Amino acid sequence: MKSGSFMRFVIRILAVLAVLAFAHGVSFAQTQPAAATPAPPPEKVKQLLDLLNDPEVKTWLETRPAAPAAGQEAPAATNDVTDVEALIRSHIGRLKDAFVRFPQEFANASDVASRDLNSGRPGAVLSILVVLIGVGYGAEWLFRRLLRRVRGGGATSASEQPLRLLSDLIPLAVFTLASAGLFLAFEWPPLLRKVVLTLLLAFVVFRFVRTIARLLLRPDGTASQGQPRLVEIDDAGARFWYLRVQLFAGIFMLGWAIASLMPQLSFSGDAALLVAYLFGLGLLAVAIETVWHSPARKIAPSPIKAWLRTFFLVILWLMWVAGFVGLLWVGIYALILPTAVTGVGRIAEGLAGRSEATTLYATIRNVLIVRGARAVLIALAVAWLAYIWKLRAAAMGENPTVEHIVIGLLNGIIVLLIADLLWQLSKALISHHLVHAEHTGGTAEEVARRGRLRTLLPIFRNALAVFIAVVAVLTILSGMGVAIGPLIAGAGIFGVAIGFGSQTLVKDVLSGVFFMLDDAFRVGEYIQSGSYKGTVEGFSLRSVRLRHQRGPIFTVPFGSLGAVQNMSRDWVIEKMTLTVTYDSDVELARKLVKKIGQQLAEDPEFAASTLQPLKMQGVDSFGDSGIVLRMKLMTKPGEQFGIKRKALVMIKKAFDENDIKLATPMVQVSGGGDDAAAAAARETLRKQKLAETEAAAAAE
């Protein structure tokens, strides 16, 4: 990942990190305002509760029809502008009241902390935390020392990154188990237990984020010492982002711990929310400082982009304060999700070692790691959004139909992620087999099998893509409440109508299916059908692409092929004829041709292509100018032309050395001016030249 991309990735994630977590507190606090620890109910309230628990009263209440009071209508959905304004005013008003009551609530919380938390001993909680953290660090130090002895020194290569990740995270787990285990081994008051565990959890999460950032960025300069950095960034940029990550994580976890513990100390829910907003301001300030001082901005300064990002961050914080949780999440996902998916994919590639997928296992592993990491990130975002939506719908009384559609859309995203993962995995496997099918050599059966794979796998890939897309769309529609049964039936009827209206297209597709079933031709073979001939380069669902030997490409529908002549299957026999004079020794010519055939069969250039050596079959006929001799040669498809040219050169040389003369046409013209004889001679010469031209074209 480049420095600029990583800058956008970290800014967009960390700048709204507080908003991501505290927004849930907003939605929950706005609908369920937290209160202080409730006091015991009065005696009359107890009597009312006992009366409501009476079986007869319960039966009467359950059988009584629920009807609105006279003159009262059912509440309308709060989607009007006035209702939204009222909600915002009410929310801001509660925050103002919380700000006014804060000094009194703080005094009450101090009394509770002194009485129930510290038990009259100031600093008791802090002392316990210091002891627990010290014990945890001691256990971690011992474990790291033992791990160094077992593993030894040395640099970490890219393939050892997962092991390096575990070796840094396991000591943190040892720290957590040692500190938390020591605390839980003793009995503590409930309030003290919750406070200490919450603060300890915040500290552990902060260290976890810090460890992950150190592994990704390598700010200590170890990236230049053989330990590769998973994020493509220079040393200065790594130190800059590592410091900001720590700052963000520290403010965020401290704010979360304080805001979650305030209701336990007699603070109201609005006061806790007010403190959360204040910590959000701190995070906003750090985010704005990061935007204006990032290393990427020093390389390519852009004040307009910086101002736009600052404005967007401020708008996000204001939406959070105003209570627009839905718009807030839309802005958050639009801001961070695309870049986050790309960044996680690149980090996953780094963890996978950036290895080439040369084996089937490596191909599957790379797809599952890279695409799976992105899918998991999007799935977690969708699950969180669905959780927030359910809370909001339950609190605001949303329309069940709208809720069902929204949840169906969120589930549809999960379906698309699964479909994408299946498609990417299938495509990678098919591409892997296609690459290996390009290799030459091997037995005849292996070559034939690879050729068949090169022919069928692209068609299967296209059909699989259509199948996965159709199943995914139908599953999404079903999850949204659409009855897909009538839709499938209607699609079938529509397909029949389309079939009648496009018989030629159906004929082409079906003909292609049967051509493939019959294994009539494969990619790379030379075929001829009617006036079309050439090397098969590829297929679609309805046509085949043929490359002529002179360069042009024919795209021929399967339905137009008809009978196919495959000139590249198994073997070919090349027949040749030579005409020698009547006084030539035919037996000597036969021996010479046989000797030349054996020499060609033993030649390293032609030995692998020759199936049966060149030999003379005998006298074919007696021509006007000499004796016609016939020869034949069996080779692998497409290899006969080179061997034939070489054989003709050798035959000419051997015949000249052994006084065997090749016959030439003789034309006798009488002096009487016989026009008929002259015309016959000219016609004979024309036919002979035409035959030689056709033979030369066939040899090419």
VMD Tcl script that draws the C-alpha trace (Angstrom):
set ca {
  {0.00 0.00 0.00}
  {1.39 3.38 -0.96}
  {1.80 6.19 1.55}
  {-1.16 8.18 0.19}
  {-3.48 5.19 0.17}
  {-2.44 4.24 3.66}
  {-2.96 7.82 4.81}
  {-6.53 7.77 3.56}
  {-7.03 4.33 5.05}
  {-5.83 5.29 8.54}
  {-7.48 8.73 8.53}
  {-10.84 7.37 7.58}
  {-10.74 4.56 10.10}
  {-9.16 6.29 13.06}
  {-10.69 9.72 12.56}
  {-14.16 8.28 13.17}
  {-13.12 5.54 15.58}
  {-14.79 7.25 18.49}
  {-17.91 7.88 16.45}
  {-18.13 4.21 15.51}
  {-18.29 3.06 19.08}
  {-20.03 5.95 20.81}
  {-22.77 6.09 18.16}
  {-24.22 2.92 19.59}
  {-24.31 4.63 22.95}
  {-26.18 7.53 21.35}
  {-28.89 5.35 19.85}
  {-29.31 3.42 23.03}
  {-29.18 6.41 25.31}
  {-31.67 8.36 23.27}
  {-34.28 5.63 23.48}
  {-33.40 4.11 26.83}
  {-31.98 6.83 29.06}
  {-29.81 5.25 31.72}
  {-30.56 6.17 35.28}
  {-28.64 5.98 38.45}
  {-28.77 2.93 40.69}
  {-32.52 2.62 41.45}
  {-33.76 2.99 45.00}
  {-36.09 0.38 46.55}
  {-39.73 0.95 45.46}
  {-42.24 2.36 47.96}
  {-44.70 0.10 49.72}
  {-47.65 1.12 47.51}
  {-45.66 0.27 44.39}
  {-44.95 -3.17 45.84}
  {-48.68 -3.69 46.45}
  {-49.44 -2.65 42.85}
  {-46.87 -5.10 41.50}
  {-48.30 -7.90 43.65}
  {-51.77 -7.10 42.34}
  {-50.59 -7.20 38.74}
  {-49.05 -10.61 39.37}
  {-52.41 -12.02 40.51}
  {-53.60 -14.77 38.03}
  {-57.16 -13.41 37.77}
  {-55.93 -9.90 37.00}
  {-53.52 -11.27 34.38}
  {-56.32 -13.26 32.71}
  {-58.62 -10.25 32.56}
  {-55.91 -8.02 31.12}
  {-55.01 -10.59 28.47}
  {-58.64 -11.10 27.34}
  {-59.51 -7.41 27.36}
  {-59.43 -6.00 23.78}
  {-56.86 -3.31 23.27}
  {-58.48 -0.16 21.93}
  {-57.34 3.41 21.91}
  {-59.03 5.81 24.27}
  {-61.93 7.94 23.05}
  {-60.77 10.80 20.90}
  {-57.23 9.41 20.74}
  {-55.67 8.24 17.50}
  {-52.76 5.89 16.93}
  {-49.43 7.69 16.95}
  {-48.18 8.54 13.50}
  {-44.68 7.68 12.32}
  {-42.20 10.33 13.33}
  {-40.96 11.06 9.88}
  {-42.14 14.65 9.63}
  {-39.73 17.53 9.72}
  {-41.43 18.90 12.85}
  {-41.03 15.61 14.66}
  {-37.36 15.47 13.74}
  {-36.89 18.99 15.03}
  {-38.66 18.07 18.25}
  {-36.40 15.06 18.73}
  {-33.30 17.18 18.18}
  {-34.53 19.86 20.59}
  {-35.37 17.25 23.21}
  {-31.95 15.63 22.85}
  {-30.07 18.94 23.07}
  {-32.25 19.97 26.01}
  {-31.34 16.83 27.92}
  {-27.67 17.54 27.28}
  {-28.06 21.09 28.60}
  {-29.78 19.81 31.73}
  {-27.03 17.24 32.19}
  {-24.43 19.98 31.89}
  {-26.23 22.03 34.58}
  {-26.58 19.01 36.89}
  {-23.05 17.78 36.31}
  {-21.42 19.47 39.39}
  {-24.03 17.95 41.69}
  {-23.79 14.55 40.04}
  {-20.01 14.73 40.26}
  {-20.26 15.40 44.01}
  {-22.61 12.45 44.44}
  {-20.29 10.24 42.39}
  {-17.35 11.29 44.57}
  {-19.26 10.19 47.66}
  {-20.13 6.85 46.06}
  {-16.50 6.32 44.97}
  {-15.18 7.18 48.45}
  {-17.73 4.98 50.23}
  {-18.29 1.97 47.96}
  {-15.25 1.97 45.68}
  {-12.19 3.00 47.70}
  {-13.68 2.07 51.10}
  {-12.34 5.27 52.65}
  {-8.83 4.71 51.27}
  {-8.02 7.23 48.49}
  {-6.25 5.69 45.55}
  {-7.23 2.10 46.31}
  {-8.40 1.42 42.76}
  {-5.28 2.97 41.26}
  {-3.05 0.92 43.57}
  {-4.82 -2.29 42.57}
  {-4.44 -1.45 38.89}
  {-0.72 -0.71 39.30}
  {-0.16 -4.05 41.03}
  {-2.14 -5.98 38.41}
  {-0.34 -4.31 35.50}
  {3.02 -4.93 37.15}
  {2.24 -8.63 37.63}
  {1.07 -8.87 34.02}
  {4.23 -7.24 32.67}
  {6.36 -9.57 34.79}
  {4.62 -12.65 33.39}
  {4.93 -11.28 29.87}
  {8.66 -10.59 30.32}
  {9.29 -14.16 31.48}
  {7.31 -15.58 28.56}
  {9.13 -13.43 25.99}
  {12.49 -14.51 27.39}
  {11.50 -18.16 27.16}
  {10.19 -17.61 23.62}
  {13.47 -16.01 22.50}
  {15.42 -18.99 23.80}
  {13.20 -21.43 21.95}
  {12.95 -19.52 18.67}
  {16.42 -17.96 18.55}
  {17.35 -14.78 16.72}
  {17.29 -13.99 13.06}
  {15.26 -11.92 10.69}
  {11.69 -12.70 9.82}
  {10.90 -13.36 6.18}
  {7.61 -12.60 4.46}
  {6.50 -16.22 4.72}
  {6.98 -16.11 8.52}
  {4.69 -13.11 9.07}
  {1.79 -15.16 10.55}
  {4.24 -16.75 13.02}
  {5.60 -13.33 13.88}
  {2.06 -12.09 14.47}
  {1.33 -14.92 16.90}
  {4.64 -14.47 18.70}
  {3.71 -10.85 19.42}
  {0.09 -11.47 20.36}
  {0.61 -14.49 22.63}
  {2.67 -12.49 25.18}
  {-0.19 -9.99 25.32}
  {-2.56 -12.87 26.08}
  {-0.17 -13.97 28.85}
  {-0.29 -10.43 30.28}
  {-4.09 -10.48 30.24}
  {-4.39 -13.90 31.87}
  {-1.85 -13.07 34.57}
  {-3.33 -9.69 35.58}
  {-7.01 -10.62 35.26}
  {-6.45 -14.04 36.83}
  {-4.75 -12.52 39.86}
  {-7.62 -10.07 40.35}
  {-10.34 -12.70 39.96}
  {-8.62 -15.00 42.41}
  {-9.84 -12.80 45.29}
  {-13.27 -11.63 46.40}
  {-14.00 -7.95 45.76}
  {-17.01 -5.69 46.17}
  {-19.22 -5.66 43.03}
  {-18.58 -2.01 42.17}
  {-14.82 -2.33 42.66}
  {-14.77 -5.51 40.55}
  {-16.56 -3.84 37.63}
  {-14.43 -0.69 37.72}
  {-11.12 -2.53 37.84}
  {-12.06 -5.03 35.13}
  {-13.34 -2.26 32.83}
  {-10.16 -0.22 33.19}
  {-8.01 -3.32 32.76}
  {-9.91 -4.27 29.61}
  {-9.41 -0.77 28.19}
  {-5.67 -1.04 28.84}
  {-5.46 -4.50 27.19}
  {-7.36 -3.34 24.10}
  {-5.08 -0.30 23.82}
  {-2.03 -2.56 23.91}
  {-3.61 -4.88 21.32}
  {-4.13 -1.99 18.89}
  {-0.61 -0.79 19.58}
  {0.83 -4.24 18.87}
  {-1.06 -4.60 15.58}
  {0.08 -1.13 14.50}
  {3.69 -1.99 15.32}
  {3.51 -5.21 13.30}
  {2.05 -3.42 10.28}
  {4.20 -0.28 10.34}
  {7.53 -1.34 11.89}
  {8.26 2.19 13.20}
  {11.48 1.11 14.96}
  {13.35 0.70 11.66}
  {13.42 -3.11 11.70}
  {11.87 -3.13 8.20}
  {15.32 -2.31 6.80}
  {16.89 -5.13 8.83}
  {15.12 -8.06 7.18}
  {11.71 -7.85 8.86}
  {9.34 -6.79 6.04}
  {6.76 -4.09 6.61}
  {3.26 -5.20 5.63}
  {2.30 -1.62 4.71}
  {4.28 0.05 1.91}
  {5.44 3.23 3.63}
  {8.74 4.86 4.50}
  {10.23 5.08 8.00}
  {9.10 8.68 8.64}
  {5.55 7.88 7.61}
  {5.54 4.73 9.73}
  {6.55 6.68 12.84}
  {3.97 9.38 12.11}
  {1.06 6.95 11.79}
  {2.22 4.77 14.68}
  {2.11 7.77 17.02}
  {-1.38 8.79 15.80}
  {-2.70 5.25 16.15}
  {-1.56 5.12 19.76}
  {-3.06 8.53 20.47}
  {-6.38 7.59 18.92}
  {-6.54 4.25 20.73}
  {-5.62 5.80 24.07}
  {-8.25 8.57 23.93}
  {-10.87 6.20 22.60}
  {-10.43 3.47 25.22}
  {-10.18 5.98 28.07}
  {-13.39 7.67 26.93}
  {-15.17 4.33 26.55}
  {-14.12 3.18 30.02}
  {-15.15 6.42 31.74}
  {-18.48 6.73 29.89}
  {-19.44 3.11 30.62}
  {-18.54 3.41 34.34}
  {-20.30 6.72 34.99}
  {-23.82 5.24 35.45}
  {-22.39 2.90 38.10}
  {-21.19 5.95 40.03}
  {-24.66 7.59 40.16}
  {-24.21 9.68 37.01}
  {-27.22 9.96 34.72}
  {-27.19 8.56 31.21}
  {-27.24 12.06 29.71}
  {-24.17 13.03 31.74}
  {-22.32 9.94 30.49}
  {-23.33 10.83 26.95}
  {-22.07 14.38 27.45}
  {-18.66 13.07 28.55}
  {-18.59 10.76 25.51}
  {-19.15 13.78 23.26}
  {-16.28 15.59 24.96}
  {-13.93 12.68 24.31}
  {-15.23 12.66 20.74}
  {-14.09 16.28 20.49}
  {-10.61 15.18 21.49}
  {-10.59 12.52 18.82}
  {-11.90 15.03 16.31}
  {-9.03 17.38 17.16}
  {-6.48 14.62 16.67}
  {-8.09 13.63 13.36}
  {-7.99 17.20 12.05}
  {-4.35 17.55 13.12}
  {-3.58 14.32 11.28}
  {-5.26 15.57 8.12}
  {-3.23 18.77 8.06}
  {0.16 17.28 9.02}
  {0.17 13.93 7.23}
  {3.31 12.95 5.25}
  {1.29 12.62 2.03}
  {0.22 16.26 2.26}
  {3.86 17.34 2.49}
  {4.59 15.54 -0.78}
  {1.48 16.80 -2.60}
  {-0.08 19.71 -0.70}
  {-3.79 20.12 -1.36}
  {-5.54 22.64 0.94}
  {-8.92 22.02 -0.70}
  {-8.85 18.30 0.11}
  {-7.70 19.01 3.65}
  {-10.52 21.51 4.21}
  {-13.07 19.10 2.74}
  {-11.89 16.28 5.00}
  {-11.96 18.57 8.02}
  {-15.47 19.73 7.17}
  {-16.63 16.14 6.72}
  {-15.20 15.09 10.11}
  {-16.92 18.01 11.83}
  {-20.22 17.13 10.13}
  {-19.89 13.54 11.37}
  {-19.40 14.73 14.95}
  {-22.35 17.13 14.68}
  {-24.60 14.38 13.30}
  {-23.62 12.23 16.26}
  {-24.44 15.02 18.71}
  {-27.75 15.77 16.96}
  {-28.79 12.12 17.10}
  {-28.86 11.32 13.36}
  {-27.45 7.85 13.88}
  {-28.73 6.53 10.54}
  {-27.10 9.31 8.52}
  {-24.02 8.98 10.68}
  {-23.54 5.34 9.73}
  {-24.16 6.06 6.06}
  {-21.42 8.69 6.16}
  {-19.06 6.42 8.08}
  {-19.43 3.53 5.63}
  {-19.14 5.80 2.61}
  {-15.98 7.26 4.15}
  {-14.00 4.24 5.29}
  {-15.40 1.03 3.85}
  {-14.04 1.12 0.24}
  {-10.52 2.05 1.32}
  {-10.70 -0.28 4.31}
  {-11.57 -3.23 2.07}
  {-8.64 -2.43 -0.23}
  {-6.25 -1.98 2.67}
  {-7.30 -5.19 4.39}
  {-6.87 -7.07 1.12}
  {-3.32 -5.78 0.71}
  {-2.46 -6.58 4.31}
  {-3.87 -10.07 3.80}
  {-1.62 -10.46 0.76}
  {1.32 -9.46 2.92}
  {0.38 -11.99 5.60}
  {0.09 -14.65 2.89}
  {3.69 -13.91 1.96}
  {2.90 -12.40 -1.46}
  {3.70 -15.84 -2.93}
  {2.86 -16.85 -6.46}
  {0.04 -19.36 -6.76}
  {2.03 -22.10 -8.49}
  {0.17 -25.00 -6.89}
  {-3.49 -25.77 -6.40}
  {-3.15 -25.40 -2.63}
  {-1.47 -22.00 -2.99}
  {-4.23 -20.84 -5.34}
  {-6.98 -21.78 -2.89}
  {-5.07 -20.33 0.05}
  {-4.46 -16.97 -1.61}
  {-8.10 -16.60 -2.65}
  {-9.41 -17.56 0.80}
  {-7.00 -15.24 2.62}
  {-7.33 -12.15 0.42}
  {-10.97 -12.36 -0.66}
  {-11.97 -13.91 2.67}
  {-10.42 -11.07 4.65}
  {-12.32 -8.50 2.62}
  {-15.54 -10.48 2.90}
  {-15.16 -10.80 6.67}
  {-14.63 -7.05 7.01}
  {-17.74 -6.23 4.98}
  {-19.75 -8.91 6.81}
  {-18.78 -7.46 10.19}
  {-19.79 -3.98 9.02}
  {-23.14 -5.30 7.79}
  {-23.74 -7.24 11.02}
  {-23.02 -4.14 13.10}
  {-25.30 -2.03 10.93}
  {-28.08 -4.63 11.25}
  {-27.65 -4.62 15.03}
  {-27.88 -0.83 15.19}
  {-30.89 -0.82 12.87}
  {-32.76 -3.32 15.04}
  {-32.11 -1.20 18.12}
  {-33.35 1.90 16.35}
  {-36.38 0.14 14.89}
  {-37.35 -1.28 18.27}
  {-36.97 2.10 19.94}
  {-38.64 4.28 17.30}
  {-41.39 1.85 16.27}
  {-40.41 1.56 12.61}
  {-42.73 0.09 10.01}
  {-42.33 -3.74 9.99}
  {-42.35 -3.78 6.19}
  {-39.53 -1.25 6.00}
  {-37.60 -3.14 8.65}
  {-38.06 -6.41 6.75}
  {-36.80 -4.82 3.53}
  {-33.78 -3.25 5.21}
  {-32.82 -6.49 6.97}
  {-33.34 -8.32 3.66}
  {-30.97 -5.91 1.93}
  {-28.36 -6.39 4.62}
  {-28.71 -10.15 4.31}
  {-28.45 -9.72 0.56}
  {-25.03 -8.14 1.01}
  {-23.92 -11.25 2.89}
  {-25.27 -13.40 0.05}
  {-23.34 -11.33 -2.48}
  {-20.18 -11.74 -0.42}
  {-20.61 -15.52 -0.38}
  {-21.36 -15.55 -4.11}
  {-18.29 -13.40 -4.81}
  {-16.08 -15.69 -2.73}
  {-17.39 -18.78 -4.54}
  {-16.93 -17.11 -7.93}
  {-13.40 -15.91 -7.19}
  {-12.45 -19.35 -5.89}
  {-13.95 -21.11 -8.93}
  {-12.35 -18.63 -11.34}
  {-8.95 -19.04 -9.70}
  {-9.18 -22.84 -9.89}
  {-10.22 -22.75 -13.55}
  {-7.44 -20.28 -14.40}
  {-4.94 -22.50 -12.60}
  {-5.96 -25.51 -14.69}
  {-5.92 -23.43 -17.87}
  {-2.36 -22.26 -17.17}
  {-1.20 -25.84 -16.67}
  {-3.08 -26.91 -19.79}
  {-0.87 -24.55 -21.82}
  {2.19 -26.66 -21.05}
  {3.50 -28.79 -23.90}
  {4.96 -32.26 -23.85}
  {3.83 -35.47 -22.26}
  {2.10 -38.47 -23.69}
  {-0.54 -38.28 -26.39}
  {-3.29 -38.90 -23.84}
  {-2.05 -36.09 -21.60}
  {-1.86 -33.68 -24.55}
  {-5.39 -34.63 -25.61}
  {-6.70 -34.18 -22.06}
  {-5.09 -30.74 -21.72}
  {-6.55 -29.70 -25.07}
  {-10.01 -30.77 -23.96}
  {-9.62 -28.79 -20.72}
  {-8.59 -25.69 -22.65}
  {-11.75 -26.09 -24.72}
  {-14.33 -26.87 -22.04}
  {-13.14 -24.86 -19.03}
  {-13.82 -21.37 -20.51}
  {-17.37 -22.44 -21.41}
  {-17.86 -23.94 -17.96}
  {-16.55 -20.72 -16.38}
  {-19.09 -18.60 -18.25}
  {-21.95 -20.96 -17.36}
  {-20.87 -21.03 -13.71}
  {-20.82 -17.22 -13.55}
  {-24.40 -17.05 -14.86}
  {-25.53 -19.76 -12.43}
  {-23.99 -18.09 -9.37}
  {-25.43 -14.71 -10.35}
  {-28.95 -16.11 -10.85}
  {-28.91 -18.05 -7.57}
  {-27.59 -15.02 -5.67}
  {-30.28 -12.71 -7.08}
  {-33.06 -15.19 -6.33}
  {-31.77 -15.70 -2.78}
  {-31.68 -11.95 -2.16}
  {-35.21 -11.50 -3.48}
  {-36.42 -14.37 -1.30}
  {-34.79 -12.82 1.77}
  {-36.59 -9.53 1.05}
  {-39.96 -11.28 1.05}
  {-40.44 -11.57 -2.71}
  {-42.17 -14.82 -3.75}
  {-39.67 -16.28 -6.21}
  {-41.90 -19.25 -7.21}
  {-44.09 -17.23 -9.59}
  {-40.98 -15.38 -10.70}
  {-39.27 -18.64 -11.70}
  {-42.42 -19.85 -13.47}
  {-42.74 -16.56 -15.32}
  {-39.09 -16.70 -16.28}
  {-39.67 -20.19 -17.68}
  {-42.58 -19.02 -19.81}
  {-40.61 -16.00 -20.91}
  {-37.71 -18.28 -21.80}
  {-39.95 -20.44 -23.95}
  {-41.23 -17.35 -25.75}
  {-37.68 -16.11 -26.27}
  {-36.73 -19.56 -27.54}
  {-39.44 -19.50 -30.22}
  {-38.50 -15.97 -31.20}
  {-34.78 -16.67 -31.43}
  {-34.52 -20.13 -32.89}
  {-31.23 -19.35 -34.56}
  {-29.65 -18.39 -31.25}
  {-30.99 -21.54 -29.57}
  {-29.74 -23.60 -32.51}
  {-26.25 -22.09 -32.14}
  {-26.13 -22.73 -28.39}
  {-27.39 -26.32 -28.64}
  {-25.09 -27.06 -31.56}
  {-22.17 -25.81 -29.51}
  {-23.15 -28.07 -26.63}
  {-23.21 -31.12 -28.87}
  {-19.94 -30.17 -30.56}
  {-18.35 -30.05 -27.12}
  {-19.92 -33.37 -26.10}
  {-18.64 -34.99 -29.28}
  {-15.18 -33.47 -28.72}
  {-15.21 -32.40 -32.36}
  {-12.45 -29.83 -31.90}
  {-10.39 -28.18 -29.20}
  {-8.57 -24.91 -28.69}
  {-5.40 -24.88 -30.77}
  {-6.58 -27.36 -33.41}
  {-6.85 -26.59 -37.12}
  {-10.31 -27.30 -38.55}
  {-12.18 -26.71 -41.78}
  {-15.93 -26.45 -42.27}
  {-17.20 -25.42 -45.67}
  {-15.44 -22.21 -46.62}
  {-14.20 -21.59 -43.07}
  {-10.86 -22.93 -41.92}
  {-8.32 -21.93 -39.32}
  {-6.93 -22.59 -35.85}
  {-9.47 -22.63 -33.00}
  {-8.63 -19.71 -30.68}
  {-11.64 -19.65 -28.35}
  {-15.36 -20.07 -27.79}
  {-18.41 -18.23 -26.61}
  {-21.83 -19.66 -25.86}
  {-22.88 -19.41 -29.51}
  {-19.78 -19.16 -31.72}
  {-16.20 -20.28 -32.30}
  {-13.25 -18.09 -33.31}
  {-11.03 -19.42 -36.10}
  {-7.67 -17.86 -36.96}
  {-6.79 -18.35 -40.63}
  {-3.15 -19.10 -41.44}
  {-2.92 -15.73 -43.20}
  {-4.17 -13.84 -40.15}
  {-7.90 -13.10 -40.47}
  {-10.27 -14.28 -37.72}
  {-13.58 -15.94 -38.53}
  {-16.31 -15.82 -35.86}
  {-18.56 -18.69 -36.91}
  {-21.85 -19.55 -35.13}
  {-21.99 -23.19 -34.10}
  {-25.18 -23.67 -36.07}
  {-23.39 -22.71 -39.29}
  {-20.49 -25.13 -38.95}
  {-22.12 -28.31 -40.17}
  {-19.63 -31.12 -40.85}
  {-16.24 -30.29 -39.34}
  {-12.94 -31.53 -40.75}
  {-10.37 -31.67 -37.94}
  {-6.84 -31.56 -39.32}
  {-5.04 -31.60 -35.96}
  {-6.22 -34.82 -34.35}
  {-3.85 -37.77 -33.76}
  {-1.90 -37.99 -37.08}
  {-1.81 -36.97 -40.75}
  {-0.54 -38.67 -43.92}
  {1.13 -36.52 -46.53}
  {1.28 -37.99 -50.05}
  {3.66 -36.75 -52.73}
  {4.22 -37.57 -56.37}
  {7.31 -37.21 -58.54}
  {7.66 -37.79 -62.28}
  {10.93 -39.29 -63.55}
  {11.94 -39.99 -67.13}
  {11.27 -43.39 -68.71}
  {14.96 -44.26 -68.80}
  {15.36 -43.79 -65.01}
  {16.05 -46.71 -62.62}
  {12.82 -46.97 -60.58}
  {14.28 -49.46 -58.08}
  {17.23 -47.18 -57.36}
  {14.81 -44.30 -56.86}
  {12.84 -46.38 -54.35}
  {15.98 -47.17 -52.37}
  {17.08 -43.55 -52.35}
  {13.68 -42.37 -51.12}
  {13.70 -45.01 -48.36}
  {17.17 -43.97 -47.25}
  {16.16 -40.31 -47.15}
  {13.09 -41.22 -45.07}
  {15.26 -43.03 -42.53}
  {17.65 -40.10 -42.33}
  {14.78 -37.71 -41.64}
  {13.32 -40.03 -39.00}
  {16.70 -40.05 -37.20}
  {17.19 -36.28 -37.50}
  {16.70 -34.67 -34.02}
  {14.73 -31.86 -35.65}
  {12.12 -34.19 -37.13}
  {12.37 -37.38 -35.08}
  {9.69 -36.42 -32.52}
  {7.25 -35.41 -35.25}
  {7.73 -38.43 -37.55}
  {5.36 -41.34 -36.92}
  {6.20 -43.32 -40.09}
  {9.24 -42.44 -42.21}
  {9.01 -41.37 -45.81}
  {8.80 -44.25 -48.28}
  {7.86 -44.83 -51.88}
  {4.65 -46.75 -52.55}
  {5.60 -47.54 -56.14}
  {4.65 -46.51 -59.64}
  {1.39 -44.56 -59.69}
  {0.95 -44.14 -63.43}
  {2.66 -43.56 -66.79}
  {2.39 -39.96 -67.82}
  {2.95 -38.17 -71.06}
  {6.43 -37.09 -70.06}
  {7.54 -39.81 -67.61}
  {6.81 -42.30 -64.84}
  {4.75 -40.96 -61.89}
  {6.06 -42.23 -58.53}
  {3.92 -41.97 -55.33}
  {5.36 -41.47 -51.83}
  {3.77 -41.05 -48.39}
  {4.76 -39.78 -44.95}
  {2.93 -40.04 -41.57}
  {3.59 -37.28 -39.01}
  {1.96 -35.47 -36.16}
  {-0.67 -32.92 -37.23}
  {0.84 -29.72 -38.57}
  {4.40 -31.08 -38.75}
  {4.20 -32.57 -42.25}
  {5.01 -29.37 -44.13}
  {8.49 -28.87 -42.76}
  {9.44 -32.53 -43.23}
  {8.05 -32.50 -46.79}
  {10.12 -29.48 -47.78}
  {13.27 -31.01 -46.36}
  {12.53 -34.34 -48.08}
  {12.04 -32.74 -51.49}
  {15.38 -30.95 -51.24}
  {17.16 -34.16 -50.28}
  {15.43 -36.16 -53.05}
  {16.44 -33.63 -55.68}
  {20.05 -33.77 -54.58}
  {20.13 -37.58 -54.37}
  {18.51 -38.01 -57.78}
  {21.02 -35.64 -59.38}
  {23.93 -37.54 -57.87}
  {22.58 -40.90 -59.14}
  {21.63 -39.74 -62.67}
  {17.88 -39.99 -62.06}
  {16.25 -37.27 -64.05}
  {12.95 -35.60 -63.18}
  {10.67 -35.45 -66.21}
  {9.62 -32.14 -67.71}
  {6.67 -31.61 -70.06}
  {7.58 -31.82 -73.75}
  {5.60 -29.86 -76.35}
  {6.09 -30.59 -80.02}
  {4.87 -28.04 -82.51}
  {4.68 -29.09 -86.14}
  {5.58 -26.75 -88.87}
  {2.24 -27.25 -90.60}
  {0.55 -24.81 -88.28}
  {-1.76 -27.33 -86.63}
  {-3.88 -24.94 -84.54}
  {-5.66 -27.75 -82.68}
  {-2.39 -29.31 -81.50}
  {-1.04 -25.93 -80.36}
  {-4.23 -25.22 -78.42}
  {-4.02 -28.63 -76.74}
  {-0.39 -27.99 -75.76}
  {-1.25 -24.59 -74.29}
  {-4.13 -26.10 -72.32}
  {-1.83 -28.81 -70.96}
  {0.69 -26.21 -69.81}
  {-2.07 -24.13 -68.19}
  {-3.40 -27.11 -66.23}
  {0.07 -28.08 -65.11}
  {0.83 -24.57 -63.81}
  {-2.53 -24.46 -62.05}
  {-1.82 -27.80 -60.37}
  {1.61 -26.60 -59.22}
  {0.07 -23.40 -57.80}
  {-2.55 -25.35 -55.82}
  {0.12 -27.73 -54.52}
  {2.24 -24.79 -53.34}
  {-0.76 -23.20 -51.61}
  {-1.58 -26.46 -49.84}
  {2.03 -26.79 -48.71}
  {1.83 -23.33 -47.11}
}
mol new
graphics top color blue
foreach p $ca { graphics top sphere $p radius 0.5 }
foreach p [lrange $ca 0 end-1] q [lrange $ca 1 end] { graphics top cylinder $p $q radius 0.2 }
display resetview
